[in-house]
Amino acid sequence: MDLNLMEYIDKGGLIVYILIFLNIIGFTIIIWKFLTIPRKNAMVKKIKDKLNEQNKHNINIEIEYEVKKLETGLTYIKNIASVAPLLGLLGTVFGVYKAFEEITQKGLGDPTVFSGGISIALITTIAGLIVAIPHHIAYNHFISMIDTIELKAKKELID
């Protein structure tokens, strides 16, 4: 039996639709972060300009403020990376439950009786992992970039 993508999505049910929605939100944020996280030198220059205007008030506070601005949206990416596999697991449990319900009602005479529930379980698990993995990678990448920017700013402005 050869299913196309939409048939897999329909077979996975509500949980797969929720995962697709989270994936759209997450990838929108990921693209936004790739476009808005400035180069290292741009942030350091921005802080230097502000410090010159404000007669060098606390440099650490200004660096922290700029870093927090760069971190905007990353919590959503992290939460999607954490929740997606749990939603996949929820779909797995639901699919296995559905399979056992079918077995209870119709018996074990025909193995196709419980295959629908098992396929729901597998589809939702796959969908959860497909959503979680790139979000987890993107979150770690952005945190690493921001840490590098923060270290560069502290090295150039504080030392």
C-alpha positions, 0 to 999 in steps of 0.5 A, a space after each residue: 500500500 503506497 500512501 502519499 504525504 497527505 494520507 499519512 498526515 490524515 492517518 496520524 490525526 489531530 496530533 500530526 496537525 498540531 505538530 505541523 502547526 508547531 513546525 510552521 511557527 518554529 521554522 518561522 522563528 528560526 528563519 527570523 533569527 537567521 536574518 536578525 542575529 547581527 554579526 559579532 562586530 555589529 553588536 559590539 559597535 552598537 554597544 560602543 556607540 551607546 556607551 559613548 552617548 551615555 558616558 560609559 554607564 555600566 557596560 555589563 548591563 548594556 551587554 546583557 541587554 543586547 544579549 537578551 534582545 538577541 535571545 528573543 524567540 529562542 524559548 519558543 524554539 526550545 519549547 517546540 523541540 521539547 514538546 514535539 517528541 512528547 506529542 509524538 509519544 502521546 500519539 503512540 500511546 493513543 495508537 496502541 490504545 486504539 489497537 488494543 480496543 480493536 483487538 478487544 472488540 474483534 479478537 486476534 483472528 485478523 492481524 489487520 484489525 489492529 494495524 490501524 492503531 499501530 500505524 497511528 502510533 508510528 506516524 505520530 512518533 515519526 512526526 514528533 521526531 521530525 519536528 523536534 530534531 531540527 528545532 533542537 539543532 537550531 536552538 543550540 546553534 543560536 545559543 552558541 552564536 549568541 554566547 560567542 557574540 557576548 564573549 566577544 563584546 565582553 572581551 573588547 569592551 571590558 578588558 
